Amino acid sequence: MPLWTRDAVDAVRADAGCGADAGRASRPDRRRVVRDVRRMRHHGLVTFPAFADRLWCRLRLDRLAGGRQADYVIRRDMLDHPDTVRSFRWIRWLLVAETVVGLAAIVVAIVLTRDGQTIPWAVWFRATVVLLITLTLYVFAWRAQLGYYWAYQRLRLFSRIFPIVTLIVAAIPGLYPFWMVIEQIVFSVLMVGIGDVLTSDHMRTTFPKPARRSAP
């Protein structure tokens, strides 16, 4: 089963103030949100994706991250299309691969340190940044699979920028050891793969740009 499904959260979205009604929702009471989530988990009413979506919507994080496009959600039939489901499955596997690459870099650095080698601070910084970036991409992929255009746009933008920045930094002489340069190249290739999936003809049709609002 997919990690993130829209069916799992439909039952709680309206009450959480998601989507088009998010702008009219009252300011969230954080203690009430935590209490509601705990009660729903205790009675087994919804699954974990629904918990996460409910909390996310209560805190109005789509509005914070998406700005004016926060309420724009694609059509349900396009979201459930087999090609869309397949595309997000590929994205999830690529993100998992990126996580493995990031963890492997930290493990290698730890092993080399235990063997008495001096690891430059740039290696530790880079390894930490890769994991944080990957975590951010997981969030974008989660919201995009629920149909949010802003998340698709962010994920697509990051998949273009990060490989370029990574390769430029990797090309700086003496900044990273050879094994770290290889890690950055692999990371860039995986990011390019995510970008290829997001820019396919089907995905661009699935996530059309929102129409500009005419001036009053």
C-alpha positions as CSV (number, residue, x, y, z in Angstrom):
1,M,0.0,0.0,0.0
2,P,1.2,3.6,-0.7
3,L,2.7,5.5,2.3
4,W,0.6,8.5,1.6
5,T,-3.0,8.1,0.4
6,R,-5.7,10.8,0.1
7,D,-8.5,8.4,1.0
8,A,-7.1,8.0,4.4
9,V,-7.5,11.7,5.2
10,D,-10.7,12.7,3.4
11,A,-12.8,12.0,6.5
12,V,-11.0,14.5,8.7
13,R,-10.0,17.2,6.2
14,A,-13.1,19.4,6.5
15,D,-13.1,19.3,10.3
16,A,-9.4,20.2,10.3
17,G,-9.9,23.3,8.0
18,C,-7.9,22.1,5.0
19,G,-8.2,23.1,1.4
20,A,-10.4,25.9,0.3
21,D,-11.9,26.4,3.8
22,A,-8.5,26.8,5.5
23,G,-8.5,30.5,5.1
24,R,-11.8,30.7,7.0
25,A,-10.8,28.4,9.8
26,S,-10.4,29.8,13.3
27,R,-7.0,30.2,14.9
28,P,-6.0,26.7,16.0
29,D,-5.9,25.8,19.7
30,R,-2.8,23.7,20.0
31,R,-4.0,21.9,23.1
32,R,-7.3,21.0,21.5
33,V,-5.5,19.7,18.4
34,V,-3.3,17.4,20.5
35,R,-6.3,16.2,22.5
36,D,-8.4,15.4,19.4
37,V,-5.5,13.5,17.8
38,R,-4.9,11.4,20.9
39,R,-8.6,10.6,21.2
40,M,-8.9,9.6,17.5
41,R,-5.8,7.4,17.8
42,H,-7.1,5.7,20.9
43,H,-10.4,4.8,19.2
44,G,-8.7,3.8,16.0
45,L,-10.9,6.1,13.9
46,V,-8.3,7.1,11.4
47,T,-4.9,6.0,10.2
48,F,-1.5,7.8,10.8
49,P,-1.6,9.7,7.5
50,A,-5.0,11.2,8.6
51,F,-3.5,12.1,12.0
52,A,-0.6,13.9,10.3
53,D,-2.9,15.7,7.9
54,R,-5.3,16.8,10.5
55,L,-2.5,18.2,12.7
56,W,-0.9,19.9,9.7
57,C,-4.2,21.5,8.7
58,R,-5.1,22.6,12.2
59,L,-1.8,24.4,12.3
60,R,-2.5,25.9,8.9
61,L,1.0,24.9,7.7
62,D,-0.2,24.7,4.0
63,R,-1.0,28.4,4.3
64,L,2.4,29.1,5.7
65,A,4.3,27.1,3.1
66,G,2.2,27.6,0.1
67,G,1.2,31.2,0.4
68,R,-1.4,32.3,-2.1
69,Q,-1.5,28.9,-3.7
70,A,-2.1,27.0,-0.5
71,D,-5.7,26.2,-1.3
72,Y,-5.2,25.1,-4.9
73,V,-5.7,21.3,-5.1
74,I,-5.8,19.3,-8.3
75,R,-8.7,17.3,-9.4
76,R,-9.3,14.0,-7.6
77,D,-9.5,11.9,-10.8
78,M,-6.1,13.1,-11.9
79,L,-4.7,12.4,-8.5
80,D,-6.0,8.8,-8.6
81,H,-4.8,8.2,-12.2
82,P,-2.5,5.1,-12.4
83,D,0.3,7.1,-13.9
84,T,0.1,9.6,-11.1
85,V,0.2,6.9,-8.5
86,R,3.1,5.2,-10.3
87,S,5.0,8.5,-10.4
88,F,4.8,9.1,-6.7
89,R,5.8,5.6,-6.0
90,W,9.0,6.2,-8.0
91,I,9.5,9.5,-6.1
92,R,9.2,7.7,-2.8
93,W,11.8,5.1,-3.7
94,L,14.2,7.8,-4.9
95,L,13.7,9.6,-1.6
96,V,14.4,6.4,0.3
97,A,17.6,6.0,-1.8
98,E,18.6,9.6,-0.9
99,T,18.1,8.8,2.7
100,V,20.3,5.8,2.5
101,V,23.0,7.8,0.7
102,G,22.9,10.5,3.4
103,L,23.1,7.9,6.3
104,A,25.9,6.1,4.5
105,A,27.9,9.3,4.4
106,I,27.5,9.8,8.1
107,V,28.4,6.1,8.8
108,V,31.6,6.4,6.7
109,A,32.6,9.6,8.5
110,I,32.1,8.0,11.9
111,V,34.1,4.9,10.9
112,L,37.0,7.0,9.5
113,T,37.0,9.1,12.7
114,R,37.2,6.0,14.9
115,D,40.2,4.8,12.8
116,G,42.0,8.0,13.7
117,Q,41.4,10.0,10.5
118,T,40.6,13.7,10.7
119,I,37.3,14.4,9.0
120,P,36.8,18.1,7.8
121,W,33.9,20.0,9.3
122,A,32.6,20.5,5.8
123,V,31.9,16.7,5.6
124,W,29.8,16.7,8.8
125,F,28.0,19.8,7.7
126,R,27.3,18.4,4.3
127,A,26.0,15.1,5.6
128,T,23.7,16.8,8.0
129,V,22.4,19.1,5.3
130,V,21.6,16.2,3.0
131,L,19.5,14.5,5.6
132,L,17.6,17.7,6.4
133,I,17.0,18.4,2.7
134,T,15.7,14.9,2.2
135,L,13.3,15.3,5.2
136,T,12.0,18.5,3.6
137,L,11.5,16.7,0.3
138,Y,9.5,13.9,2.1
139,V,7.1,16.6,3.3
140,F,6.7,18.2,-0.1
141,A,6.1,14.7,-1.7
142,W,3.5,14.0,1.0
143,R,1.5,17.2,0.4
144,A,1.9,16.9,-3.4
145,Q,0.5,13.4,-3.3
146,L,-2.5,14.8,-1.5
147,G,-3.0,17.1,-4.5
148,Y,-1.4,20.4,-3.3
149,Y,0.1,22.3,-6.2
150,W,2.4,24.4,-4.0
151,A,4.1,21.2,-2.8
152,Y,4.5,19.9,-6.3
153,Q,6.0,23.2,-7.4
154,R,8.4,23.2,-4.4
155,L,9.5,19.6,-5.0
156,R,10.0,20.3,-8.7
157,L,12.0,23.5,-8.0
158,F,14.3,21.8,-5.4
159,S,14.9,18.9,-7.8
160,R,16.3,21.4,-10.3
161,I,18.4,23.6,-7.9
162,F,20.0,21.1,-5.6
163,P,21.8,19.0,-8.2
164,I,23.4,22.1,-9.7
165,V,24.5,23.5,-6.3
166,T,25.7,20.1,-5.2
167,L,27.9,19.5,-8.2
168,I,29.3,23.0,-8.1
169,V,30.3,22.6,-4.4
170,A,31.7,19.1,-5.1
171,A,33.9,20.6,-7.8
172,I,35.7,22.9,-5.3
173,P,39.3,21.4,-5.0
174,G,40.2,20.0,-1.6
175,L,36.9,20.8,0.1
176,Y,35.7,17.2,0.4
177,P,37.5,13.8,0.3
178,F,37.0,11.7,-2.8
179,W,34.4,9.4,-1.2
180,M,32.3,12.5,-0.3
181,V,32.5,13.8,-3.9
182,I,31.1,10.4,-5.1
183,E,28.3,10.7,-2.5
184,Q,27.4,14.1,-3.8
185,I,27.3,12.9,-7.4
186,V,25.0,10.0,-6.4
187,F,22.8,12.4,-4.5
188,S,22.6,14.7,-7.6
189,V,21.7,11.8,-9.9
190,L,18.9,10.8,-7.6
191,M,17.6,14.4,-7.5
192,V,17.7,14.6,-11.3
193,G,15.6,11.4,-11.3
194,I,13.0,13.0,-9.1
195,G,13.0,16.0,-11.4
196,D,12.5,13.8,-14.5
197,V,9.5,12.2,-12.9
198,L,8.0,15.5,-11.9
199,T,8.5,17.1,-15.3
200,S,7.0,14.2,-17.3
201,D,4.1,15.1,-19.6
202,H,1.6,13.4,-17.4
203,M,2.7,15.1,-14.2
204,R,2.7,18.5,-15.8
205,T,-0.8,17.8,-17.0
206,T,-1.9,16.5,-13.6
207,F,-0.6,19.6,-11.8
208,P,-1.5,22.6,-14.1
209,K,-0.6,26.1,-13.0
210,P,-3.5,27.8,-11.2
211,A,-5.2,30.5,-13.2
212,R,-4.4,34.0,-12.3
213,R,-7.1,35.9,-10.5
214,S,-8.4,38.8,-12.5
215,A,-8.1,42.2,-10.9
216,P,-11.4,43.5,-9.5
